[in-house]
Amino acid sequence: MNPSKYKSVAIDIGTYEKLKYISKNRFDVDVSMASMCKLLIHTEYAKVRDPNYVKPLKGDAKYQVWKRKLMNKMGFSTTATGGIDV
């Protein structure tokens, strides 16, 4: 694999199973997991690039700490400045 063209990401088994389920139930032919990820990411990317999209507030440092804790409780893996998981 050419590292200048591709990067890897890890997903938990539950998310993988959901991705597989979407793939099997959305299309009438087999679709690769990479293609499913690409489709879902491009769909979400189009939403946030839309001129009518309203960005979330960033807030101050105290707000950021509170928001990361909230997002973590909801099951999201958040990152601090520099891409370090918290």
N, C-alpha and C positions, 0 to 999 in steps of 0.2 A: 504494500500500500504506500502511496506517495504522501509523506507527511506534509508537503506543501499544499496538498489538495484536500486532505481529509483529517478530521480529528475524531477522537472517541469520547463518548459519554457513557456513564454507568447509570442504569435505572434499576430500581428494586423489582423483585419478582412480581409483585402485585401490579405494578405499572406495566410491566412487560406483558402480563396476561391480559390486561385491559387493552393494550395496543394490539395484541393478537386478535382479541375479540372484535375490536373495531374493524380490523383488516378483513376478517372472515365475513362480517355481517354488512359491510358497506359496499364491497365490490363483489362482482360475480366471477372474478378470477383471483388467483393467489397474488398477493402483493407483498413485497419484502418489508421487513420491519424498518429498514433504512428509508424506503419510499414512504412509509406511513409517517415516520418522524418528520421527513422533509415536507410532506403535505400539511401536517398539523402545524409545523413551525411557520411555513410560508403563509398559511391562513391567518395565524395569530399576528405575524409580522405585518401583513396587509392591514389588519385592524389598527395597530398602533402607528402606522405610517399615514393613515387616513387624516386629511386636514381637519376633520371634525372631532378627532380623538382628543380627549382631555387628559393630560398627564396627571398622575397622582402628586400630591404635595410631598415635598421632601422633608420639610420641617427642620428643626434644630437637632443637635446631637442627642438631647434627652428624648425627643420624639422618636428619633431613629432607633434608639435602644428599645424603647417601648414597642415600636412597630415590629422590630425583628423578633422580640419575644412572642408577640401575638401571632406573627406569621409562623414561627416555629411550632407553637401550640396547634396551629391549623394543619401542620404536616409539611410545611414548606421548609426547604433548606435555604436559609438566607446567607448572604455573604456580607462581610464588612468591607471597608475600603481595602483595596488590593486583592480582593477575591479570596480572602481567608474565611472559611466556614466558622460560624459562631453557633 
